[in-house]
Amino acid sequence: MAEWIEACAAGDVDEEDVIRFDHAGRTFAVYHSPDDEYFATDGLCTHEHVHLADGLVMDDIIECPKHNGRFNYKTGAARGAPVCVNLKTYPVKVEAGKVMIQLD
């Protein structure tokens, strides 16, 4: 059954940036878009399992810090070599200033 988990405070993620969130042995990445929306994906690159929170965010793209593979963090779509496997994305909502992620 899906549950909503508090990942961080909305103010913890600067606009056009990403932070790492760990929960129950899993790593996630939480993004704050230039449109003032929040998104969440798995936190490890699908290529070599590097933490995406150490990467660079540009518009709706996260670039992996190891080999510069790119993903659209809104959809999870792989957007640049060497990555070819999409990221899993998670529903996000903001309640009372807290960023909540729905985990399944």
C-alpha positions in Angstrom: 0.0 0.0 0.0 1.3 3.5 -0.9 2.2 5.9 1.8 3.2 9.5 2.0 6.5 10.2 3.7 7.9 13.6 4.7 11.1 14.1 2.7 12.1 17.6 3.8 10.9 21.1 4.4 10.0 23.0 1.2 12.7 25.6 2.1 15.4 22.9 2.2 15.6 22.7 -1.6 16.7 25.8 -3.4 15.0 26.6 -6.7 16.6 24.7 -9.6 18.5 22.4 -7.2 18.3 18.8 -5.8 18.8 17.2 -2.3 19.3 13.6 -1.2 16.7 11.9 1.0 17.2 8.5 2.5 14.4 6.4 3.8 14.1 2.7 4.7 17.4 1.7 3.1 16.5 3.6 -0.2 17.9 6.8 -1.6 15.8 9.4 -3.3 16.4 12.8 -5.0 14.1 15.7 -4.4 14.0 18.6 -6.9 12.7 22.1 -6.9 11.9 23.3 -10.4 12.2 26.8 -11.7 8.4 26.8 -11.8 8.3 26.4 -8.0 7.2 22.7 -8.2 8.7 19.7 -6.4 9.6 16.4 -7.9 11.2 13.1 -6.7 13.1 10.3 -8.3 15.2 7.4 -7.3 18.4 9.0 -5.9 20.9 6.8 -7.8 21.9 7.0 -11.4 20.7 4.0 -13.4 24.1 3.7 -15.1 26.6 3.3 -12.2 24.5 4.0 -9.1 26.1 7.4 -8.3 24.1 9.8 -6.0 22.2 12.2 -8.3 22.0 14.8 -5.5 25.7 15.5 -6.2 24.8 16.4 -9.8 23.9 19.5 -11.7 20.3 20.7 -12.2 19.4 22.7 -15.3 15.8 23.5 -16.0 14.1 20.0 -15.8 17.4 18.0 -16.3 19.6 16.4 -13.7 23.1 15.6 -14.8 24.9 12.7 -13.1 28.2 13.8 -11.6 30.2 10.8 -12.7 29.7 10.4 -16.5 27.4 13.4 -17.2 24.4 11.2 -18.1 21.2 13.2 -18.1 17.6 12.6 -17.0 14.4 14.6 -17.1 13.6 14.6 -13.4 9.9 15.4 -14.1 9.4 12.3 -16.1 12.4 10.1 -15.3 13.3 9.8 -19.0 16.9 9.1 -19.9 18.1 12.1 -22.0 21.8 11.6 -22.6 24.4 8.9 -22.9 25.7 6.9 -21.2 22.3 6.5 -19.4 19.7 4.5 -21.2 17.5 3.3 -18.4 14.8 5.7 -17.1 14.7 6.8 -13.5 11.7 5.9 -11.3 9.6 9.0 -10.3 7.3 9.4 -7.4 4.3 11.6 -6.7 5.0 14.7 -4.6 2.8 17.1 -2.7 3.6 20.0 -0.4 1.6 20.2 2.8 2.2 22.8 5.6 5.6 23.6 4.1 6.7 20.0 4.0 7.6 18.1 0.8 5.8 14.7 0.9 6.7 11.8 -1.4 4.3 8.9 -2.1 6.2 5.6 -1.9 4.8 2.2 -3.0 
